[in-house]
């Protein structure tokens, strides 16, 4: 019996002829009998977790033989882990669009009044909270929050125009 088999929390109980009598999964220290389908699914998830997770040492090379021993379908593993061409392309397009929008931020900030630009700079670039900024100015945090929201709405209109 391999080391991982000693530590697993599921087992098949067989009679003297080798026929499966029961499928047992231990949950919170209590043995629960489950159907063949649930047992197979649970065992598959456990094998995958062991294979992908803690049982693969760092810098370990994967081999086809190891996939076969573990019952992991190479095609399924590739299908689950590799994004499709369409998804990859869409992610690239979204990333490029986001970068183009980021390049516009300085121009939009330059269009703001000095007090509005100072508020945005303090809240978003210096990381000062709304309450702390309000205390510095001697006004209520509600006023600062409303001003911030108005400025952001106006900035959003500029970005949505393009």
C-alpha positions in Angstrom: 0.0 0.0 0.0 1.4 3.4 -1.0 1.8 6.2 1.5 -1.1 8.3 0.1 -3.4 5.3 0.4 -2.8 5.1 4.1 -3.9 8.7 4.6 -7.0 8.8 2.4 -10.4 9.1 3.9 -12.3 6.8 1.5 -12.2 3.0 0.8 -14.1 0.2 -0.9 -15.1 -2.7 1.3 -15.0 -6.0 -0.5 -16.2 -9.5 0.3 -14.0 -12.6 0.3 -14.7 -13.0 -3.5 -13.4 -9.5 -4.2 -16.9 -8.0 -4.9 -17.5 -4.5 -3.7 -19.9 -4.6 -0.8 -19.8 -0.9 0.2 -18.1 2.4 -0.7 -17.2 4.3 2.5 -16.1 8.0 2.8 -15.1 9.2 6.2 -16.6 12.6 7.0 -15.8 14.4 10.3 -14.6 11.1 11.7 -17.8 9.2 10.8 -18.0 6.6 8.0 -20.7 7.3 5.5 -21.7 4.7 2.8 -22.1 6.3 -0.6 -23.1 5.1 -4.1 -20.6 3.9 -6.7 -21.0 7.2 -8.7 -20.3 9.4 -5.7 -17.4 7.3 -4.6 -15.8 7.4 -8.1 -16.2 11.2 -8.3 -14.8 11.7 -4.9 -11.8 9.4 -5.6 -11.2 11.2 -8.9 -11.2 14.6 -7.3 -8.9 13.3 -4.6 -6.5 11.9 -7.2 -6.5 15.1 -9.1 -5.9 17.2 -5.9 -3.0 14.9 -4.9 -1.5 15.0 -8.4 -1.8 18.7 -9.0 -1.1 19.8 -5.4 1.0 18.5 -2.6 2.4 15.3 -4.2 4.2 17.0 -7.0 7.6 18.2 -5.7 8.8 21.6 -6.9 10.6 21.5 -10.2 9.3 17.9 -10.8 8.9 16.8 -14.4 5.6 15.4 -15.5 5.5 12.1 -17.4 2.9 10.3 -19.5 3.4 7.2 -17.4 2.6 9.1 -14.3 -0.6 10.4 -15.8 -1.6 6.9 -16.8 -0.9 5.5 -13.3 -3.0 8.3 -11.7 -5.8 7.8 -14.1 -5.6 11.4 -15.3 -6.5 11.9 -19.0 -4.0 14.1 -20.7 -6.5 15.5 -23.0 -8.8 16.4 -20.2 -6.0 18.0 -18.2 -5.0 20.1 -21.2 -8.6 21.1 -21.9 -9.2 22.2 -18.3 -6.0 24.1 -17.8 -5.3 25.7 -21.2 -7.5 28.5 -22.3 -9.1 28.3 -25.8 -7.8 30.5 -28.5 -11.0 32.6 -28.5 -10.8 33.1 -24.7 -7.1 34.0 -24.9 -7.7 36.5 -27.7 -10.6 38.2 -25.8 -8.5 38.5 -22.7 -5.7 40.1 -24.7 -8.2 42.6 -26.3 -9.6 43.4 -22.8 -6.2 44.0 -21.5 -5.2 46.2 -24.4 -8.4 48.2 -24.1 -7.8 48.7 -20.4 -4.2 49.9 -21.0 -5.5 52.4 -23.6 -7.9 53.7 -21.1 -5.2 54.0 -18.5 -3.2 56.2 -20.8 -6.1 58.7 -20.9 -6.2 59.2 -17.1 -3.5 61.9 -16.9 -5.3 63.9 -19.6 -8.6 63.6 -17.8 -7.1 64.6 -14.5 -5.6 67.7 -16.1 -9.1 68.7 -17.2 -10.2 68.8 -13.5 -10.3 71.9 -11.3 -7.3 72.1 -9.0 -9.4 71.2 -5.9 -11.0 68.2 -7.6 -7.6 67.0 -8.9 -6.2 67.3 -5.4 -9.1 65.3 -3.9 -8.6 62.5 -6.5 -4.8 62.5 -6.0 -5.1 62.3 -2.2 -7.8 59.6 -2.1 -6.5 57.4 -4.9 -2.8 58.0 -5.3 -1.8 58.8 -1.7 -4.3 56.3 -0.2 -5.8 58.7 2.3 -9.2 57.7 3.5 -12.3 59.9 2.9 -12.7 60.5 6.7 -9.1 61.6 7.1 -9.2 63.9 4.1 -12.4 65.4 5.5 -10.8 66.0 8.9 -7.8 67.7 7.2 -10.2 70.1 5.4 -12.5 70.5 8.4 -15.6 69.4 6.5 -17.8 66.3 6.9 -16.9 63.0 5.3 -20.3 63.0 3.5 -19.4 66.1 1.7 -16.1 64.6 0.6 -17.7 61.4 -0.5 -20.4 63.3 -2.5 -17.7 65.4 -4.2 -15.6 62.3 -5.0 -18.6 60.6 -6.5 -19.5 63.6 -8.6 -15.9 63.9 -9.9 -15.8 60.2 -10.7 -19.2 60.4 -12.5 -17.8 63.2 -14.7 -14.6 61.3 -15.4 -16.6 58.2 -16.3 -18.6 60.3 -18.9 -15.3 61.2 -20.6 -14.2 57.6 -20.8 -17.6 56.4 -22.1 -17.6 59.0 -24.9 -14.8 57.1 -26.6 
